[in-house]
Amino acid sequence: MLIIQDIFVSQEIWEEQFLCNLNACKGACCWEGDYGAPLEQEELRILEEIYADIKPFLRPESVKRIEENGLYEYYEETGEYGTNLMPNGACVFLTYDNLGIARCGIEQAHRAGKTDFIKPISCHLYPIRVYQNEATGFKAMNYDEWEICSAACTAGKKAKLPVYQFVKAAIIRKYGEAFYDELDAAVQHLRPNPIE
């Protein structure tokens, strides 16, 4: 484990390799699981502000669900807000491309230049999950191993791409470039030889 700017970083983040393989999983992380994508407090406001801009990128059934149940909900079990879900468990922001691969409607709106907000940071950082205890100030970045991502693990090993490098843009978005550079330097010091 490393401590970078008071955040605990688990060893798996640089020891495991990861590279999304959407052709294999079809974006299953957008419809699998028991809860919506975790949302930060600031993201609740952002989603409300940009809803009109992302609405054209969502499926009609998603729009209906959002307008009946909201963009997000509070999950008692996890103690945090998350994106709302469809009755089948899929994220309300899930869309599909012409190949049947799940895509994020928020990200599609961003790519079309309709919003500056890329997508929830928890989705951008995945497979890293950030756990924090507000009372103690404790924060930890952990690798979330999930069977549906086995093809991404295989692709990551082939590419020799550590998890933290795969999500470099998201880490910089969340914590800044200095944080990423410090993490990378610490990893290079601990592991001066390339991944075998």
GITA-V405958 format. One record per pair of residues at least 6 apart in sequence whose C-alpha atoms are under 8 Angstrom apart, sorted by the first residue. I is the first residue (numbers start at 1). J is the second residue. Records with the same first field share a line. If there is no record, write none. Layout:
# GITA-V405958
I=J, J
This chain:
# GITA-V405958
1=8, 9, 10, 11
2=8, 9, 10, 11, 186
3=9
4=179, 182, 183
5=179
6=139
7=138, 139, 140, 141
8=139, 140, 141
9=140, 141, 142
10=140, 141, 142, 143
12=142, 143, 163
13=128, 141, 142, 143, 162, 163, 164
14=162, 163, 164, 187
15=162, 163
16=153, 162, 163
17=153, 154, 156, 157, 160, 161, 162, 163
18=152, 153, 154, 155, 156, 157, 161, 162, 163, 166
19=152, 153, 154, 155, 156, 159, 161, 163, 166
20=149, 151, 152, 153, 155, 156
21=151, 152, 155
22=101
23=101
24=151
25=148, 149, 151
26=100, 101, 102
27=101, 102, 103
28=102, 148
29=148
30=90, 91, 94, 102, 103, 104
31=88, 89, 90, 91, 94
32=89, 90
33=89
34=89
35=75, 82, 83, 85, 89
36=72, 82, 83, 84, 85, 91
37=82, 83, 91, 120, 122, 123
38=80, 81, 82, 83, 120, 122
39=80, 81, 82, 83, 120, 121, 122
40=81
41=81
43=120
44=72
46=117
47=71
48=71
50=115
53=109, 114, 115
54=105, 106, 109, 114, 115
55=63
57=95, 105, 106, 108, 109
58=93, 94, 95, 105
59=94, 95
62=86, 92, 93, 94
63=92
65=86, 92
66=84, 92
69=84
70=84
71=83, 84, 92
72=81, 82, 83, 84
73=81, 82, 83, 84
74=80, 81, 82
75=81, 82
83=91, 92
84=91, 92
85=91, 92
86=92
93=104, 105, 106
94=102, 103, 104, 105
95=102, 103, 104, 105
96=102, 103
97=103
104=119
106=117, 118, 119
107=117, 118, 119
109=115
110=116, 117, 118
121=170, 174
122=128, 129, 130
124=167, 170
125=167, 170, 171
126=144, 167
127=143, 144, 145, 163
128=141, 142, 143, 144, 163
129=141, 142, 143, 144
130=139, 140, 141, 142
131=139, 140, 141, 142
132=138, 139, 140
133=139
143=163
156=162
160=195, 196
164=171
168=180
171=177, 180
172=179, 180
